[in-house]
Every structure is written in structure tokens, then in C-alpha cells.
Amino acid sequence: MNIDFWNLLYNHLEERRYDNIYQNAKQDADYLKFSQQEQELCSQYESLNLSDDQRKVIINWIEAIHAQNEAYTTVVFRMAMQCCFALLLELADLK
């Protein structure tokens, strides 16, 4: 593969100073670690003797976390697609 492509990709990723895909990719390791810890806590939660109202509050909290996780995944995917399209446009000189 042409080395200019990789230099162009690297430069494109570096030009975005915030909310770039590189920052999110670095945070994915932490995200996965915390997701595993969340799963362990959910297992512990299931073994507790809680009232129906207490369970309802916790279930609502868990559903909010899952919605946030879905939004995070959508944003990272969209940012990756924007990066790819911007790179393709730059490679094709269609700006």
C-alpha cells in the first residue's frame, strides 16, 4: 500500500483537536474494562434481596446506562464514517 495514504490518514486524525476518533479509540480499553465491572455488579445486584420498588429504580438506572452506551457506540461509528469519507474526499481531491 502506498505510504502516502497512511501519512494522510495519520495527519487527518491529528488535525482534529477534540472529539476525534483517536481519542475515542484510546478510551475504548477503559470502556471495555468498565463494562466488565458493570456486568459483575449486575450479577451481584441479582443476588440481593430488594423490594419491587428498589428493583424498579435500579432497573431504570441500568436502562439509562444501556441507552448511553448505545449512544456512545453510534457516535463513535458516525465519527469513524466521517473520518473515512473526509479521507476519501481528500484522496480524490474533491474538496
Number of C-alpha atoms within 10 A of each C-alpha: 5 6 8 10 13 11 11 14 18 12 12 16 16 13 9 13 9 10 11 17 21 16 13 17 12 10 11 12 11 11 14 11 10 12 13 12 12 14 11 11 11 14 11 10 13 10 8 9 9 11 8 9 9 10 15 12 11 14 13 11 12 14 12 12 13 12 12 12 14 11 12 13 12 12 15 16 13 13 16 16 13 13 18 14 12 16 18 14 12 14 14 9 8 8 7
